Amino acid sequence: MTTDTKATETKAFEADVSRLLHMMVHSVYSDKDVFLRELISNAADACEKLRFEAVSRPELLADDPKPRISISADPDGKLITVEDNGIGMSRDDMTEALGTIARSGTRAFIERVGAGNSSEDTQLIGQFGVGFYSAFMVATRVDVISRLAGSEEAWRWSSDGKGSYEIAPAPLEAAPKRGTRVVLHLMDDAVSYTGSYRLEQLAKSQSGHVPVPITLIERPGAEARDIADGTALWVRPKSEIKPEEYTDFYRGVSGQYDEPAATIHFRAEGRQEYSVLAFVPGSRPFDLFDQDRKGRMKLYVRRVFITDDADLLPRYLRFMRGLVDSADLPLNVSREMIQESPLLAAIRKGLTNRVLGDLAKLAENETEAYAKIWENFGVVLKEGLYEDHERREQLLKLARFRSTASGEGWRGLAEYVSAMKEGQKAIFFMAGDDRARLEASPQLEGFKARGIEVLLLTDPVDSFWTSMAPEFDGKPFRSVTQGVAELSEIPLLDEANKPDAAAAPEVDGFLAFLKAALGDAVSDVKASDRLTESAVCLVAPEHGPDRQFERLLNAAGRLDKTAKPILEINPRHQRVLALASLGEDEQAFKEDAAHLLYDEARVLDGDKPADARAFSERLARLIARGISKG
């Protein structure tokens, strides 16, 4: 719907905005206080944008060069106003910024909120650029009057949050000289927000460290008083900053309402001078697995916001939130210059090394705190094992794994190596989708019987980085589902029950029979030293991808053809011995048994029988045979 009468226009919100507003109006969120933080954050961003534009166009500042944010209360009129002297908005800006949601991930955000996860309510607002709409949690109507810096026009945006909004010209005398004024017409149950103490406490606790001064006007006609001085937190000495101040700043810069899991604050001096204030979030950001895998670190130059699209950290550290403030980059730096700047490349290198170094210290000194970080972000950090060859050793030291010896805890590779068995030459791992299925896999039996620890890798990225043939402390990584197990040199835990070294002679003939019966379905049939309880298993050939990596590549259409597996047979298993002893008169039954053994191995490996109908027919014949002999 669009109604256009001269310069006044009424438009319907986009569908996603309408759904979001419906949830806001119907009080999806348990904590409505966040609306003020979101409006102050938007005002601060507008001031930062003006400061950046004024570098090349100083006339935009006119006679009002100092940025400011003002909060005004009118208890009798049931109004709260948040005003800034920032960049302001044109008519088109209003339509784009207040009538649509452009940021990726919005639909996932709405669906998550709609699912009613009330315990996470306050962590959601602000993560997808939808913070402005939180005003409708406390307001029956919101008016936005704005004048773009350098413009001779002002505009008013107004909506009751019920499906449409109106944009109309605003008289210049009723508009800010520059910037934006947001007026909230409060609901009856939200009038308490006009109390001066409550407004001041909310502004200080949620937004006290935005780099723009904030004033409060308690009632119409009252004088404005300062409640935040706009001092950038990152330029203050660490010794003067309280933990709660770091937490407040983290919440503002990240759009999350949890506690930071780690804080990194330092100033680099020397060839490059820059300050860093960065945080490891306490929980996973919603955009962690967006396809673009972009980071959210902000770049400032001498306290002027430049961009949040500067790739200040590698993509495997995209969960970090915070900022870098450079003293050396030019203020008029363009995005193209950012990508090519050797200064920024040096900052990126220094920042990456510092983050990884601080994580290493945390892993060594605060194991429980680091374990929580790894649970949230380990899957992302492991992308660096595949992508960042230069820092692979550093990242391997940070990596933590579940294993056959870890229980519900995590194992570092240094712990693994120190516990390796005599004669063990490799770090063994098994990759798959599900830990429980991996632990029940027959390929692990020989390793368990010897007390050999096996890493259980359940993230898709694991198959990629292990394919790069990495080493740790001189020990190669080796999949237990590939090639020869090399277990003969490692003694069993229970040597007293060690089986005879030689298998029954008829088993060799049975293996040859299986190879002939299965034909092209397998590349080979071999006696296994990795099986102790099961009769069969499948393994990949020595060279090429292991079983799980092959599945991933095949599913992604990146394999022209899959490698034929090797069928390994337990030569001491009672079923194998019984089948091997059958005479020539049981040829048909042995052929059925050969295919059933192969299908059994496929099912144990997480696959389906090769031919469901043929499997059913063979199974029926086996049952009939058992009945007739019974």
Secondary structure, 3 states (H helix, E strand, C coil): CEEEECCEEEEECCHHHHHHHHHHHCCCCCCCCHHHHHHHHHHHHHHHHHHHHHHHCHHHHCCCCCCCEEEEEECCCCEEEEEECCCCCCHHHHHHHHHCCCCCCHHHHHHHHHCCCHHHHHHHCCCCCCHHHHHHHCEEEEEEEEECCCCCCCEEEEECCCCEEEEEECCHHHCCCCEEEEEEEECHHHHHHHCHHHHHHHHHHHHCCCCCCEEEECCCCCCCEEEECCCCHHHCCHHHCCHHHHHHHHHHHHCCCCCCCEEEEEEECCCCCEEEEEEECCCCCCCCCCCCCCCEEEEEECCEEEECCCCCCCHHHCCCEEEEEECCCCCCCCHHHHHHCHHHHHHHHHHHHHHHHHHHHHHHHCHHHHHHHHHHHHHHHCHHHHHCHHHHHHHHHHCEEEECCCCCCCEEHHHHHHCCCCCCCCEEEEECCCHHHHHCCHHHHHHHHCCCCCEEECCHHHHHHHCCCCEECCEEEEECCECCCCCCCCCCCCHHHCCCCCCCHHHHHHHHHHHHHHHHHCCEEEECCCCCCCCEEEEECCCCCCHHHHHHHHHCCCCCCCCCCEEEECCCCHHHHHHHCCCHHHHHHHHHHHHHHHHHHHHHCCCCCCCHHHHHHHHHHHHHHHHHHC
